[in-house]
């Protein structure tokens, strides 16, 4: 799955994983992405998109990373984040 996490700074991070809950927690530890080192910490999951395999998820991740911030915000606003993730604020 492809996901967008909002950092405490308001910035958006895009990544892929097979276990979103585990990965969200990892981003707050040394096992997280370089993006979350220093003052940035993961705040909330803002977007999730399921994919059949890692290859299609990687292609979609690359496409999302090329979007502007405004385009990513539109993507978030038009998505229907599953309440099971507990982060759709």
MILOPA-976739 format. One record per atom (N, C-alpha, C, O): x negated, y, z negated; residue in three letters. Coordinates in steps of 0.001 Angstrom, whole numbers, plus 500000, padded with zeros to 6 digits. Layout:
REM MILOPA-976739
XYZAla/...
REM end
This chain:
REM MILOPA-976739
499170498819500000Unk/500000500000500000Unk/499128501241500000Unk/497998501233499512Unk/499676502300500555Unk/499009503595500604Unk/499676504470499543Unk/500890504397499350Unk/498891505291498861Unk/499459506129497816Unk/498814507501497800Unk/497687507683498261Unk/499550508462497262Unk/499028509788496983Unk/499179510034495492Unk/500256509842494927Unk/498102510456494865Unk/498123510809493444Unk/497835512294493328Unk/496931512821493977Unk/498616512957492495Unk/498353514357492189Unk/497391514397491006Unk/497602513721490000Unk/496342515190491137Unk/495376515354490049Unk/495840516474489125Unk/496727517251489477Unk/495238516552487944Unk/495578517608486991Unk/495291518994487551Unk/495832519985487060Unk/494450519071488569Unk/494138520348489219Unk/495159520709490294Unk/495118521804490855Unk/496080519777490579Unk/497068520005491629Unk/496660519449492974Unk/497470519405493901Unk/495412519024493095Unk/494938518448494349Unk/495546517065494553Unk/495984516420493601Unk/495567516614495819Unk/496136515319496154Unk/495048514359496607Unk/494163514725497381Unk/495123513131496119Unk/494175512081496488Unk/494940510964497178Unk/495991510538496700Unk/494415510491498298Unk/495032509396499046Unk/494145508165498955Unk/492923508255499073Unk/494779507002498741Unk/494031505760498676Unk/494910504573499033Unk/496102504719499303Unk/494291503384499029Unk/495036502151499260Unk/494715501163498144Unk/493634501198497557Unk/495668500287497863Unk/495494499283496820Unk/496529498185496980Unk/497505498336497716Unk/496309497090496289Unk/497308496025496220Unk/498030496060494882Unk/499055495400494714Unk/497501496832493922Unk/498091496923492591Unk/498039498387492139Unk/497036498848491595Unk/499125499094492375Unk/499152500532492123Unk/498983500890490652Unk/498250501825490330Unk/499637500178489768Unk/499524500485488339Unk/498085500344487857Unk/497571501208487146Unk/497440499243488251Unk/496037499021487873Unk/495155500122488438Unk/494308500662487726Unk/495342500462489713Unk/494488501453490361Unk/494676502837489759Unk/493708503578489587Unk/495924503194489435Unk/496179504492488807Unk/495403504606487499Unk/494777505632487234Unk/495443503558486685Unk/494698503561485423Unk/493194503617485663Unk/492477504313484944Unk/492710502889486670Unk/491271502886486980Unk/490776504272487364Unk/489634504624487067Unk/491617505061488018Unk/491183506395488432Unk/490844507278487237Unk/490128508268487393Unk/491330506952486073Unk/490988507710484872Unk/489762507178484153Unk/489427507653483068Unk/489083506191484747Unk/487896505572484152Unk/486721505688485114Unk/486890506171486233Unk/485537505256484701Unk/484383505267485617Unk/484577504390486867Unk/483851504563487846Unk/485537503456486853Unk/485795502628488029Unk/486617503357489082Unk/486813502840490182Unk/487096504549488758Unk/487920505322489684Unk/487098505915490817Unk/485875505777490856Unk/487780506569491726Unk/487134507213492865Unk/486291508410492420Unk/486555509006491377Unk/485286508753493209Unk/484447509921492911Unk/485289511180492759Unk/484953512076491983Unk/486385511237493506Unk/487297512386493462Unk/487703512714492028Unk/487861513886491689Unk/487872511710491189Unk/488356511912489830Unk/487248512064488795Unk/487520512004487596Unk/486026512256489223Unk/484932512502488287Unk/484981513972487863Unk/485368514833488653Unk/484602514251486662Unk/484569515634486197Unk/485912516104485676Unk/486565515400484905Unk/486331517294486094Unk/487536517922485551Unk/488827517351486115Unk/489878517502485492Unk/488785516701487270Unk/489997516147487870Unk/490361514828487212Unk/489517513944487063Unk/491604514702486824Unk/492127513446486291Unk/493441513140486996Unk/494146514060487412Unk/493780511867487137Unk/495049511531487779Unk/496219511970486895Unk/496227511726485688Unk/497197512616487514Unk/498356513123486775Unk/499612512303487080Unk/500304511858486165Unk/499902512106488370Unk/501137511414488738Unk/501033510830490140Unk/500366511379491017Unk/501705509711490325Unk/501827509111491652Unk/502927509878492366Unk/504040509985491851Unk/502631510411493538Unk/503592511236494262Unk/504152510581495525Unk/505210510974496017Unk/503439509580496046Unk/503866508957497304Unk/503341507525497343Unk/502190507262496992Unk/504199506608497775Unk/503810505206497943Unk/504441504701499227Unk/505608504965499515Unk/503643503969499992Unk/504129503392501244Unk/503588501977501359Unk/502375501771501383Unk/504476501016501428Unk/504082499607501534Unk/503618499294502959Unk/504125499861503927Unk/502646498385503071Unk/502148497920504369Unk/501961496414504331Unk/501701495829503280Unk/502098495804505492Unk/502022494345505595Unk/500626493807505299Unk/500479492704504771Unk/499600494590505641Unk/498232494117505432Unk/497283495292505208Unk/497644496451505411Unk/496074494967504788Unk/495073495993504484Unk/494706496829505711Unk/494455498029505602Unk/494680496193506858Unk/494318496898508085Unk/495307498022508398Unk/494897499149508675Unk/496584497724508356Unk/497576498760508653Unk/497592499832507565Unk/497830501005507854Unk/497340499438506315Unk/497262500416505229Unk/496067501346505431Unk/496175502547505187Unk/494940500813505868Unk/493741501629506100Unk/493953502621507233Unk/493505503766507160Unk/494638502175508277Unk/494934503068509408Unk/495830504213508955Unk/495597505369509311Unk/496855503893508171Unk/497782504915507667Unk/497073505853506692Unk/497315507059506711Unk/496210505318505848Unk/495450506143504907Unk/494614507171505675Unk/494589508348505312Unk/493939506732506722Unk/493116507640507530Unk/493977508735508147Unk/493565509894508199Unk/495170508375508614Unk/496069509364509217Unk/496541510381508180Unk/496604511576508469Unk/496871509918506979Unk/497332510825505925Unk/496207511752505494Unk/496441512934505244Unk/494994511233505404Unk/493861512068504993Unk/493594513201505986Unk/493012514219505613Unk/494005513039507224Unk/493823514087508238Unk/494887515169508152Unk/494735516232508753Unk/495968514912507407Unk/497038515893507279Unk/496601517072506420Unk/495743516937505548Unk/497196518217506676Unk/496953519378505816Unk/497685519173504493Unk/498527518283504371Unk/497364519985503526Unk/498053519900502235Unk/499553520117502421Unk/500366519406501830Unk/499914521099503243Unk/501334521388503488Unk/502034520173504100Unk/503165519855503730Unk/501376519506505018Unk/501960518319505641Unk/502092517174504632Unk/503065516421504668Unk/501125517047503744Unk/501210516015502697Unk/502367516312501750Unk/503059515390501317Unk/502587517574501424Unk/503695517939500546Unk/505038517632501204Unk/505971517201500527Unk/505145517848502505Unk/506370517483503231Unk/506563515975503180Unk/507679515499502971Unk/505495515226503367Unk/505556513765503286Unk/506074513331501913Unk/506917512439501821Unk/505578513949500868Unk/506013513639499502Unk/507491513982499325Unk/508256513188498777Unk/507886515160499786Unk/509269515618499598Unk/510275514773500365Unk/511418514629499932Unk/509869514217501494Unk/510800513444502310Unk/510764511954501991Unk/511529511177502561Unk/509888511558501091Unk/509818510143500718Unk/510763509868499557Unk/511214510788498875Unk/511047508623499348Unk/511902508205498241Unk/511073507288497354Unk/511090506067497510Unk/510348507897496418Unk/509478507134495530Unk/510311506261494612Unk/511244506737493966Unk/509979505013494560Unk/510678504033493729Unk/510544504420492259Unk/509424504561491768Unk/511661504597491543Unk/511590504964490123Unk/510822503958489277Unk/510399504284488167Unk/510635502750489779Unk/509867501743489047Unk/508430502201488809Unk/507775501740487875Unk/507943503103489651Unk/506579503610489457Unk/506534504616488318Unk/505458504910487799Unk/507687505148487920Unk/507765506014486759Unk/507057507340486908Unk/506749507986485906Unk/506791507760488123Unk/506031508994488293Unk/506724509975489226Unk/506100510959489623Unk/507967509761489592Unk/508604510655490556Unk/509224511857489858Unk/510432511893489625Unk/508405512827489529Unk/508856514013488799Unk/509139515129489779Unk/509532516222489372Unk/
REM end
